Amino acid sequence: MGEQRRIGSSLRFASRPAIVATGTVVGPMEAKGPLTQWFDTVVDDAMYGERTPEKAERRFMQDAIDIALGNASLQPENVHLMVGGDLLNQIVTSAFTAAKYPAPFLGLYGACSTCTEGLIVAAAMVDAGYADIAVSVTSSHYQSAERQFRYPIELNIQRKATSQYTVTGAGAMVVARGAGKVAVTEATIGRVLDLGIKDPNQMGPAMAPAAADTLFRHFADLGRTPEYYDLILTGDLGSVGSSILHELMRKRGVPLGDAHRDSGAWIFQGVPGTGVGGSGCACAAVTLGGYVFKQMMANELSRALVVATGALLSSLTWQQGESVPAVAHAVALEVQPQAAATS
Amino acid sequence: MTHPGKKKQHADEQAQYQRLVAVHVPKPPLVRNLVAAFVVGGLISVLGQAVLNAFMSTGMALDEASAPTLATMILISAVLTGLSIYHHVGEFAGAGAAVPITGFANTIVAAAMDFKREGFVLGMGAKMFIIAGPVIVYGIVAGVLVSAIRWWTGM
């Protein structure tokens, strides 16, 4: 146990657990965006033939898990641990979906940051030897999120200039012990920051300081600069939140540079009616499981830092006039050279 | 415990950040929104007038024709909401679609459609007026206040 596991406030996964497979499922709106070719499945009907959007969301999540397990040539019985979360109250999507699998389950809530939160927990459990194979899954659904956080779907209401559009879909990742190609090398767990943004339509601005804080600590802890990574993918800041993040990082003397993309701004680029970009647990999950993982498998990217961001509000807190606390968790991924040679 | 100086520092930090955010947040397209609201709201009113005229052409007096006109407009809005069209009008025209009685009908039908999944009693029945409720409550309150003023001043 020679290698140091805690570096400042960041973690190093000494045994290099790896993402061995992913599964991504999205709805029709996401298929119109530029990332569509990277998703495993596009479902044309966002309701998935179900009576309620909540049930449809579960179908998305279950499909993502099954596709990921299929891609890894694993059976549900092989999974030692499942972690997951979603946006619905009491994370019911994850709970109802987990009931269909035999694996022990840890439910997580980090709003839209749950994707990397889950990956950190899965990688840490695998790294520590408590699981050989762990699955991390997250989902979100436009209609179920609108119902819970905002207004009825058919209500005539004009979107604000900073509104975001919840991604309908789910992403699952299989994390395994041993030599995989896409290794989870380090992580930086976010601190909850509250800079007093009270407008729930300004989630990007609410989350940008959390992303900046996590990125800054990550680079400082590990002695790295943004140039170390081929891609720095933030969660769902949207275009407005992204430009604020760039300014915050510039002010701290660590300009993010050209390697930065925001999954929220990216997934709906050029898709009308989606405001300043996508949001939701699935936003970072399908971008990570789709684009990032597949590009790393194809050796097009060798180092990526994924920072999913979450706005930790509820419909109750904003109605009571509270501000929106936010968190961001970073995970560093690296293509393993030896595995790259043998595959 | 929280140090008072630290609290002040945090408040300063928040105020400073909100100034930064204000620079980045795009301004709402005010002129476009006003024009869209004016035109669409106006068109809905023209339609209402046409319906009213149609009823009056059958020999109804203005008083008699206004109730069926409102009912017709509500019906049109309810059907368009059910067909998933009215919220597009709202997205385009903002208050132009929300203020006329068609907008009011939309709030009730939209809520009814949404909460039907939780059942006809605890869902649709209980939550149908979740958006329209405040309009009704404060509409009645405003009506009472205005009538009281009118009664006092003997107008």
Interface residues (C-beta under 8 A of the other chain):
Chain A: R51 T52 R147 Y151 P152 I153 E154 L155 N156 I157 Q158 R159 K160 A161 T162 L195 G196 I197 Q202 P205 P209 V240 S243 I244 E247 L248 G273 V276
Chain B: E13 Q14 A15 Y17 Q18 L20 V21 H24 V25 P26 K27 P28 P29 N33 T81 G82 S84 Y86 H87 V89 G90 E91 F92 A93 G94 A97 A98 G103 N106 T107 V109 A110 A111 M113 D114 F115 R117 I130 I131
